[in-house]
Amino acid sequence: MNRRKGKTEMSPQKIEMHFTEIMHLAARLRELSGKLKSTSENKVMQIACENRACWNSECADIVVQKEVKISGQLVSEAESLAAIAEEMESQARKMYQSEMFNYQLAATRIYHQF
């Protein structure tokens, strides 16, 4: 980092590196979201159906209702994670553009000495 007039400036390489890192994290978060959603929609529901098929009682109905509710909550959380990943990507793009603009501006700035 270079210092100019009390401000800190990142190099284009460091800006690129930070942008790439954030985009990678957002992609991993989106992947995790997809896996969580898939698991909760498919596997949890499959387990609930299997439990219900093997266990006939009033308690089985209660357990299945709770499993379905938990599955729905997991899907909701997965969608929240996907939204967070999207916001991270959006903010990363904006920050990247701002930092690159600031770098270009600083590179062409002329300081007058009085």
Beta strands, then each sheet from edge to edge (+ up, - down):
strand 1: 2-4
strand 2: 7-9
sheet 1: 1+ 2-
end
